[in-house]
């Protein structure tokens, strides 16, 4: 699985002009299940993200986790994180998991993150979504869980 984390003061996702999920302060997490991903990845990735020390402490150092700050998360599916741009000018997405498998892993990830004690809201898998955020820092971190 791949995830792009953006530390935010606030974020929301809309579908057809309606807000379907929101968070803040905390993380906007864009998630992509990759071909070959297993049921092990969502929980492993969620545990890593819940403990990742990317929020500032009183000394201004990145030393606190999402859990430490009592933050929340907005989890949005984004198959385009699987983009292969090595040849040509049009990205290929064949490395993304098939939709049914991708949806199952996306939902398992959101559930696992919630199980880590993080308040979680989500977008709608496969929908055309508009994501609004205020990136804090900015801090943006790429995670790629390679276990197979």
TIRO-2110 file (N, C-alpha, C; in Angstrom, 1 decimal):
// TIRO-2110
0.8, -1.2, 0.0, N, 1, A
0.0, 0.0, 0.0, CA, 1, A
0.9, 1.2, 0.0, C, 1, A
0.4, 2.3, -0.6, N, 2, A
1.0, 3.6, -0.6, CA, 2, A
0.1, 4.6, 0.1, C, 2, A
0.8, 5.5, 0.8, N, 3, A
0.1, 6.6, 1.4, CA, 3, A
0.8, 7.9, 1.3, C, 3, A
0.1, 8.9, 1.1, N, 4, A
0.7, 10.3, 1.1, CA, 4, A
0.0, 11.0, 2.3, C, 4, A
0.9, 11.4, 3.2, N, 5, A
0.4, 12.0, 4.4, CA, 5, A
0.6, 13.5, 4.3, C, 5, A
-0.4, 14.3, 4.6, N, 6, A
-0.3, 15.7, 4.7, CA, 6, A
-0.7, 16.2, 6.0, C, 6, A
0.2, 16.8, 6.8, N, 7, A
-0.2, 17.3, 8.1, CA, 7, A
-1.0, 18.6, 7.8, C, 7, A
-2.2, 18.6, 8.5, N, 8, A
-3.2, 19.7, 8.2, CA, 8, A
-3.7, 20.3, 9.5, C, 8, A
-4.1, 21.5, 9.3, N, 9, A
-4.9, 22.2, 10.4, CA, 9, A
-6.4, 21.8, 10.2, C, 9, A
-6.7, 21.6, 8.9, N, 10, A
-8.1, 21.2, 8.6, CA, 10, A
-8.1, 20.6, 7.2, C, 10, A
-9.0, 19.7, 7.0, N, 11, A
-9.2, 19.1, 5.6, CA, 11, A
-10.7, 18.6, 5.5, C, 11, A
-11.2, 18.6, 4.3, N, 12, A
-12.5, 18.1, 4.0, CA, 12, A
-12.5, 17.5, 2.6, C, 12, A
-13.4, 16.6, 2.4, N, 13, A
-13.6, 16.0, 1.1, CA, 13, A
-15.1, 16.1, 0.7, C, 13, A
-15.3, 16.6, -0.5, N, 14, A
-16.7, 16.8, -1.0, CA, 14, A
-17.0, 15.9, -2.2, C, 14, A
-18.2, 15.4, -2.3, N, 15, A
-18.7, 14.7, -3.4, CA, 15, A
-20.0, 15.4, -3.8, C, 15, A
-20.1, 15.8, -5.1, N, 16, A
-21.3, 16.5, -5.6, CA, 16, A
-21.7, 17.7, -4.7, C, 16, A
-20.7, 18.4, -4.2, N, 17, A
-20.9, 19.6, -3.4, CA, 17, A
-21.2, 19.4, -2.0, C, 17, A
-21.3, 18.1, -1.6, N, 18, A
-21.6, 17.8, -0.2, CA, 18, A
-20.4, 17.3, 0.5, C, 18, A
-20.1, 17.8, 1.7, N, 19, A
-19.0, 17.3, 2.5, CA, 19, A
-19.3, 15.9, 3.0, C, 19, A
-18.5, 15.0, 2.7, N, 20, A
-18.7, 13.6, 3.1, CA, 20, A
-17.7, 13.2, 4.2, C, 20, A
-16.6, 14.0, 4.5, N, 21, A
-15.7, 13.7, 5.5, CA, 21, A
-14.8, 14.9, 5.8, C, 21, A
-14.4, 15.0, 7.0, N, 22, A
-13.5, 16.2, 7.4, CA, 22, A
-12.7, 15.8, 8.6, C, 22, A
-11.6, 16.6, 8.8, N, 23, A
-10.8, 16.4, 10.0, CA, 23, A
-10.0, 17.7, 10.2, C, 23, A
-9.3, 17.7, 11.3, N, 24, A
-8.4, 18.7, 11.7, CA, 24, A
-8.4, 19.0, 13.1, C, 24, A
-7.3, 19.4, 13.7, N, 25, A
-6.0, 19.2, 13.1, CA, 25, A
-5.6, 17.7, 13.1, C, 25, A
-4.7, 17.4, 12.2, N, 26, A
-4.3, 16.0, 12.1, CA, 26, A
-3.7, 15.7, 10.7, C, 26, A
-4.2, 14.6, 10.1, N, 27, A
-3.6, 14.2, 8.8, CA, 27, A
-4.7, 14.0, 7.8, C, 27, A
-4.4, 14.5, 6.6, N, 28, A
-5.1, 14.0, 5.4, CA, 28, A
-4.2, 12.9, 4.8, C, 28, A
-4.8, 11.7, 4.7, N, 29, A
-4.1, 10.5, 4.2, CA, 29, A
-4.7, 10.1, 2.9, C, 29, A
-3.9, 10.2, 1.8, N, 30, A
-4.3, 9.7, 0.5, CA, 30, A
-3.8, 8.3, 0.4, C, 30, A
-4.6, 7.3, 0.1, N, 31, A
-4.2, 5.9, 0.2, CA, 31, A
-4.5, 5.2, -1.1, C, 31, A
-3.5, 4.3, -1.5, N, 32, A
-3.6, 3.5, -2.7, CA, 32, A
-3.2, 2.1, -2.4, C, 32, A
-4.1, 1.1, -2.7, N, 33, A
-3.8, -0.3, -2.6, CA, 33, A
-3.1, -0.7, -4.0, C, 33, A
-2.0, -1.4, -3.9, N, 34, A
-1.2, -1.8, -5.0, CA, 34, A
-1.5, -3.3, -5.3, C, 34, A
-1.3, -3.6, -6.6, N, 35, A
-1.4, -5.0, -7.0, CA, 35, A
-0.5, -5.8, -6.2, C, 35, A
-1.0, -6.9, -5.7, N, 36, A
-0.2, -7.8, -4.8, CA, 36, A
-0.2, -7.5, -3.4, C, 36, A
-0.9, -6.4, -3.0, N, 37, A
-1.0, -6.1, -1.5, CA, 37, A
-1.8, -7.2, -0.9, C, 37, A
-1.5, -7.4, 0.4, N, 38, A
-2.2, -8.4, 1.2, CA, 38, A
-3.0, -7.8, 2.3, C, 38, A
-3.7, -8.6, 3.0, N, 39, A
-4.5, -8.2, 4.1, CA, 39, A
-3.7, -7.7, 5.3, C, 39, A
-2.4, -8.0, 5.3, N, 40, A
-1.5, -7.6, 6.3, CA, 40, A
-1.1, -6.1, 6.3, C, 40, A
-1.2, -5.5, 5.1, N, 41, A
-0.7, -4.2, 4.9, CA, 41, A
-1.5, -3.1, 5.6, C, 41, A
-2.8, -3.1, 5.6, N, 42, A
-3.6, -2.0, 6.2, CA, 42, A
-3.3, -1.8, 7.7, C, 42, A
-3.2, -2.9, 8.5, N, 43, A
-3.0, -2.7, 9.9, CA, 43, A
-1.5, -2.3, 10.1, C, 43, A
-0.6, -2.8, 9.4, N, 44, A
0.8, -2.4, 9.5, CA, 44, A
1.0, -0.9, 9.2, C, 44, A
0.4, -0.5, 8.1, N, 45, A
0.5, 0.9, 7.7, CA, 45, A
-0.2, 1.9, 8.7, C, 45, A
-1.4, 1.5, 9.2, N, 46, A
-2.1, 2.3, 10.2, CA, 46, A
-1.3, 2.4, 11.5, C, 46, A
-0.7, 1.3, 11.9, N, 47, A
0.1, 1.4, 13.1, CA, 47, A
1.3, 2.3, 13.0, C, 47, A
1.9, 2.3, 11.8, N, 48, A
3.1, 3.2, 11.5, CA, 48, A
2.6, 4.6, 11.6, C, 48, A
1.5, 4.9, 10.9, N, 49, A
1.1, 6.3, 10.8, CA, 49, A
0.6, 6.8, 12.1, C, 49, A
0.0, 6.0, 12.9, N, 50, A
-0.5, 6.5, 14.3, CA, 50, A
0.7, 6.9, 15.2, C, 50, A
1.8, 6.2, 15.0, N, 51, A
3.0, 6.5, 15.8, CA, 51, A
4.0, 7.4, 15.2, C, 51, A
3.9, 7.7, 13.9, N, 52, A
4.9, 8.6, 13.2, CA, 52, A
5.0, 9.9, 13.9, C, 52, A
6.2, 10.3, 14.3, N, 53, A
6.4, 11.6, 15.0, CA, 53, A
6.6, 12.7, 14.1, C, 53, A
5.5, 13.3, 13.6, N, 54, A
5.7, 14.4, 12.6, CA, 54, A
5.0, 15.7, 13.0, C, 54, A
4.5, 15.7, 14.3, N, 55, A
3.9, 16.9, 14.8, CA, 55, A
4.9, 17.6, 15.8, C, 55, A
4.9, 18.9, 15.9, N, 56, A
5.8, 19.6, 16.7, CA, 56, A
5.5, 19.5, 18.2, C, 56, A
6.6, 19.5, 19.0, N, 57, A
6.4, 19.5, 20.5, CA, 57, A
6.6, 21.0, 20.9, C, 57, A
6.7, 21.2, 22.2, N, 58, A
6.8, 22.6, 22.7, CA, 58, A
8.1, 23.3, 22.3, C, 58, A
9.1, 22.5, 22.0, N, 59, A
10.4, 23.0, 21.5, CA, 59, A
10.4, 23.3, 20.0, C, 59, A
9.3, 23.0, 19.3, N, 60, A
9.3, 23.2, 17.9, CA, 60, A
9.9, 22.0, 17.1, C, 60, A
10.2, 20.9, 17.7, N, 61, A
10.8, 19.7, 17.1, CA, 61, A
9.7, 18.8, 16.7, C, 61, A
9.8, 18.1, 15.5, N, 62, A
8.9, 17.0, 15.1, CA, 62, A
9.1, 15.8, 16.1, C, 62, A
8.3, 15.8, 17.1, N, 63, A
8.5, 14.8, 18.1, CA, 63, A
7.3, 14.2, 18.7, C, 63, A
6.1, 14.5, 18.1, N, 64, A
4.8, 14.0, 18.6, CA, 64, A
4.1, 13.3, 17.5, C, 64, A
3.3, 12.3, 17.9, N, 65, A
2.6, 11.5, 16.9, CA, 65, A
1.1, 12.0, 16.8, C, 65, A
0.4, 11.5, 15.8, N, 66, A
-1.0, 11.8, 15.7, CA, 66, A
-1.7, 11.5, 17.0, C, 66, A
-1.4, 10.4, 17.5, N, 67, A
-2.0, 9.9, 18.8, CA, 67, A
-1.6, 10.9, 19.9, C, 67, A
-0.4, 11.3, 20.0, N, 68, A
0.1, 12.2, 21.0, CA, 68, A
-0.7, 13.5, 21.1, C, 68, A
-1.0, 14.1, 19.9, N, 69, A
-1.7, 15.4, 19.8, CA, 69, A
-3.2, 15.2, 19.9, C, 69, A
-3.7, 14.0, 19.9, N, 70, A
-5.2, 13.8, 19.9, CA, 70, A
-5.8, 14.2, 18.6, C, 70, A
-5.0, 14.1, 17.5, N, 71, A
-5.5, 14.5, 16.2, CA, 71, A
-6.4, 13.5, 15.5, C, 71, A
-7.0, 13.9, 14.4, N, 72, A
-7.9, 13.1, 13.6, CA, 72, A
-7.3, 12.9, 12.2, C, 72, A
-8.0, 12.0, 11.5, N, 73, A
-7.5, 11.7, 10.1, CA, 73, A
-8.7, 11.7, 9.1, C, 73, A
-8.4, 12.2, 7.9, N, 74, A
-9.3, 12.1, 6.8, CA, 74, A
-8.6, 11.2, 5.8, C, 74, A
-9.2, 10.0, 5.6, N, 75, A
-8.6, 9.0, 4.7, CA, 75, A
-9.4, 9.0, 3.4, C, 75, A
-8.6, 9.2, 2.3, N, 76, A
-9.2, 9.4, 0.9, CA, 76, A
-8.5, 8.4, 0.0, C, 76, A
-9.3, 7.6, -0.7, N, 77, A
-8.7, 6.7, -1.7, CA, 77, A
-8.2, 7.5, -2.9, C, 77, A
-7.0, 7.1, -3.4, N, 78, A
-6.4, 7.8, -4.5, CA, 78, A
-5.6, 6.8, -5.3, C, 78, A
-6.2, 6.1, -6.3, N, 79, A
-5.5, 5.1, -7.1, CA, 79, A
-4.4, 5.7, -7.9, C, 79, A
-4.4, 7.1, -8.2, N, 80, A
-3.3, 7.7, -9.0, CA, 80, A
-2.0, 7.7, -8.3, C, 80, A
-1.9, 7.3, -7.0, N, 81, A
-0.6, 7.1, -6.3, CA, 81, A
0.1, 6.0, -6.9, C, 81, A
-0.5, 5.1, -7.7, N, 82, A
0.1, 4.0, -8.4, CA, 82, A
0.6, 4.4, -9.8, C, 82, A
0.6, 5.7, -10.1, N, 83, A
1.0, 6.1, -11.5, CA, 83, A
2.4, 5.7, -11.8, C, 83, A
2.5, 5.1, -13.0, N, 84, A
3.8, 4.8, -13.6, CA, 84, A
4.1, 5.8, -14.7, C, 84, A
5.1, 6.6, -14.5, N, 85, A
5.4, 7.7, -15.5, CA, 85, A
6.8, 7.4, -16.1, C, 85, A
7.3, 6.2, -16.1, N, 86, A
8.6, 5.9, -16.6, CA, 86, A
8.7, 6.1, -18.2, C, 86, A
7.6, 5.9, -18.9, N, 87, A
7.7, 6.0, -20.3, CA, 87, A
6.5, 6.8, -20.8, C, 87, A
6.7, 7.6, -21.8, N, 88, A
5.6, 8.3, -22.4, CA, 88, A
5.2, 9.5, -21.6, C, 88, A
4.1, 10.1, -22.0, N, 89, A
3.6, 11.3, -21.3, CA, 89, A
2.3, 11.0, -20.6, C, 89, A
1.7, 9.8, -20.7, N, 90, A
0.5, 9.5, -20.1, CA, 90, A
0.8, 8.4, -19.0, C, 90, A
0.4, 8.7, -17.7, N, 91, A
0.7, 7.7, -16.7, CA, 91, A
-0.1, 6.5, -16.9, C, 91, A
0.5, 5.4, -16.5, N, 92, A
-0.2, 4.1, -16.4, CA, 92, A
-0.6, 3.7, -15.0, C, 92, A
-1.7, 3.0, -14.8, N, 93, A
-2.1, 2.7, -13.5, CA, 93, A
-2.3, 1.2, -13.2, C, 93, A
-1.6, 0.4, -14.0, N, 94, A
-1.7, -1.0, -14.0, CA, 94, A
-1.2, -1.6, -12.7, C, 94, A
-0.4, -0.9, -11.9, N, 95, A
0.1, -1.4, -10.6, CA, 95, A
-0.9, -1.2, -9.5, C, 95, A
-2.0, -0.5, -9.7, N, 96, A
-3.0, -0.3, -8.7, CA, 96, A
-3.8, -1.6, -8.5, C, 96, A
-4.2, -1.9, -7.3, N, 97, A
-5.0, -3.1, -7.1, CA, 97, A
-6.4, -3.0, -7.9, C, 97, A
-6.9, -4.1, -8.2, N, 98, A
-8.2, -4.1, -8.9, CA, 98, A
-9.2, -3.4, -7.9, C, 98, A
-10.3, -2.8, -8.5, N, 99, A
-11.2, -2.0, -7.7, CA, 99, A
-11.7, -2.7, -6.4, C, 99, A
-12.2, -3.9, -6.6, N, 100, A
-12.8, -4.6, -5.4, CA, 100, A
-11.8, -4.8, -4.3, C, 100, A
-10.6, -5.3, -4.7, N, 101, A
-9.6, -5.6, -3.7, CA, 101, A
-9.1, -4.2, -3.1, C, 101, A
-8.9, -3.2, -4.0, N, 102, A
-8.5, -1.9, -3.5, CA, 102, A
-9.5, -1.3, -2.5, C, 102, A
-10.7, -1.5, -2.8, N, 103, A
-11.8, -0.9, -1.8, CA, 103, A
-11.7, -1.7, -0.5, C, 103, A
-11.5, -3.0, -0.5, N, 104, A
-11.5, -3.8, 0.7, CA, 104, A
-10.2, -3.4, 1.5, C, 104, A
-9.1, -3.2, 0.9, N, 105, A
-7.9, -2.8, 1.6, CA, 105, A
-8.0, -1.3, 2.1, C, 105, A
-8.6, -0.4, 1.4, N, 106, A
-8.8, 0.9, 1.8, CA, 106, A
-9.7, 1.0, 3.0, C, 106, A
-10.8, 0.2, 3.0, N, 107, A
-11.7, 0.2, 4.2, CA, 107, A
-11.0, -0.5, 5.4, C, 107, A
-10.2, -1.5, 5.1, N, 108, A
-9.5, -2.1, 6.2, CA, 108, A
-8.5, -1.2, 6.8, C, 108, A
-7.9, -0.3, 6.0, N, 109, A
-6.9, 0.6, 6.5, CA, 109, A
-7.6, 1.6, 7.4, C, 109, A
-8.7, 2.2, 6.9, N, 110, A
-9.5, 3.2, 7.7, CA, 110, A
-9.9, 2.6, 9.1, C, 110, A
-10.4, 1.3, 9.0, N, 111, A
-10.8, 0.6, 10.3, CA, 111, A
-9.6, 0.4, 11.2, C, 111, A
-8.5, 0.0, 10.6, N, 112, A
-7.3, -0.2, 11.4, CA, 112, A
-6.8, 1.1, 12.1, C, 112, A
-6.8, 2.2, 11.4, N, 113, A
-6.4, 3.4, 11.9, CA, 113, A
-7.3, 3.8, 13.1, C, 113, A
-8.6, 3.6, 12.9, N, 114, A
-9.6, 3.9, 13.9, CA, 114, A
-9.3, 3.0, 15.2, C, 114, A
-8.9, 1.8, 14.9, N, 115, A
-8.5, 0.8, 16.0, CA, 115, A
-7.3, 1.3, 16.7, C, 115, A
-6.5, 2.1, 16.1, N, 116, A
-5.3, 2.7, 16.8, CA, 116, A
-5.7, 3.9, 17.7, C, 116, A
-7.0, 4.2, 17.8, N, 117, A
-7.4, 5.3, 18.6, CA, 117, A
-7.5, 6.6, 17.9, C, 117, A
-7.4, 6.6, 16.6, N, 118, A
-7.5, 7.8, 15.9, CA, 118, A
-8.9, 8.0, 15.3, C, 118, A
-9.5, 9.2, 15.6, N, 119, A
-10.8, 9.5, 14.9, CA, 119, A
-10.6, 9.6, 13.4, C, 119, A
-11.4, 8.8, 12.7, N, 120, A
-11.2, 8.7, 11.2, CA, 120, A
-12.5, 9.0, 10.5, C, 120, A
-12.4, 9.9, 9.5, N, 121, A
-13.5, 10.0, 8.5, CA, 121, A
-12.9, 9.7, 7.1, C, 121, A
-13.8, 9.4, 6.2, N, 122, A
-13.3, 9.0, 4.9, CA, 122, A
-14.0, 9.7, 3.7, C, 122, A
-13.4, 9.6, 2.6, N, 123, A
-14.1, 9.9, 1.3, CA, 123, A
-14.9, 8.8, 0.9, C, 123, A
-15.3, 8.8, -0.4, N, 124, A
-16.1, 7.7, -0.9, CA, 124, A
-15.3, 7.0, -2.0, C, 124, A
-15.0, 5.7, -1.8, N, 125, A
-14.1, 5.0, -2.8, CA, 125, A
-14.7, 5.1, -4.2, C, 125, A
-13.9, 5.4, -5.1, N, 126, A
-14.3, 5.5, -6.5, CA, 126, A
-15.0, 6.7, -7.0, C, 126, A
-15.4, 7.6, -6.0, N, 127, A
-16.1, 8.8, -6.4, CA, 127, A
-15.2, 9.9, -6.9, C, 127, A
-15.8, 10.8, -7.7, N, 128, A
-15.0, 12.0, -8.1, CA, 128, A
-15.1, 13.0, -6.9, C, 128, A
-14.0, 13.2, -6.2, N, 129, A
-14.0, 13.9, -5.0, CA, 129, A
-13.2, 15.2, -5.2, C, 129, A
-13.6, 16.2, -4.4, N, 130, A
-12.8, 17.4, -4.3, CA, 130, A
-12.3, 17.5, -2.9, C, 130, A
-11.0, 17.6, -2.8, N, 131, A
-10.3, 17.6, -1.4, CA, 131, A
-9.8, 19.0, -1.2, C, 131, A
-10.2, 19.5, 0.0, N, 132, A
-9.8, 20.9, 0.4, CA, 132, A
-9.0, 20.7, 1.7, C, 132, A
-7.8, 21.4, 1.8, N, 133, A
-7.0, 21.2, 2.9, CA, 133, A
-6.2, 22.5, 3.2, C, 133, A
-5.8, 22.6, 4.4, N, 134, A
-4.8, 23.6, 4.8, CA, 134, A
-3.6, 22.8, 5.3, C, 134, A
-2.5, 22.7, 4.5, N, 135, A
-1.3, 21.9, 4.9, CA, 135, A
-0.6, 22.7, 5.9, C, 135, A
-0.2, 22.0, 7.0, N, 136, A
0.4, 22.6, 8.1, CA, 136, A
1.9, 22.4, 8.0, C, 136, A
2.7, 23.4, 7.8, N, 137, A
4.1, 23.3, 7.8, CA, 137, A
4.7, 24.0, 6.5, C, 137, A
4.6, 23.5, 5.4, N, 138, A
3.9, 22.3, 5.0, CA, 138, A
4.7, 21.0, 5.3, C, 138, A
4.0, 20.0, 5.7, N, 139, A
4.6, 18.7, 6.0, CA, 139, A
3.9, 17.7, 5.1, C, 139, A
4.6, 17.1, 4.2, N, 140, A
4.0, 16.0, 3.3, CA, 140, A
5.0, 14.9, 3.3, C, 140, A
4.5, 13.7, 3.6, N, 141, A
5.4, 12.5, 3.7, CA, 141, A
4.8, 11.3, 2.9, C, 141, A
5.6, 10.7, 2.2, N, 142, A
5.3, 9.5, 1.3, CA, 142, A
5.6, 8.2, 2.1, C, 142, A
4.7, 7.3, 2.1, N, 143, A
5.0, 6.0, 2.7, CA, 143, A
4.6, 4.9, 1.7, C, 143, A
5.5, 3.9, 1.6, N, 144, A
5.2, 2.8, 0.7, CA, 144, A
5.5, 1.5, 1.4, C, 144, A
4.5, 0.8, 1.7, N, 145, A
4.7, -0.5, 2.5, CA, 145, A
4.9, -1.6, 1.5, C, 145, A
6.1, -2.1, 1.5, N, 146, A
6.5, -3.1, 0.4, CA, 146, A
6.3, -4.5, 0.8, C, 146, A
5.8, -4.8, 2.0, N, 147, A
5.6, -6.3, 2.3, CA, 147, A
4.6, -6.9, 1.4, C, 147, A
4.9, -8.1, 1.0, N, 148, A
4.0, -8.8, 0.1, CA, 148, A
3.8, -10.2, 0.6, C, 148, A
END
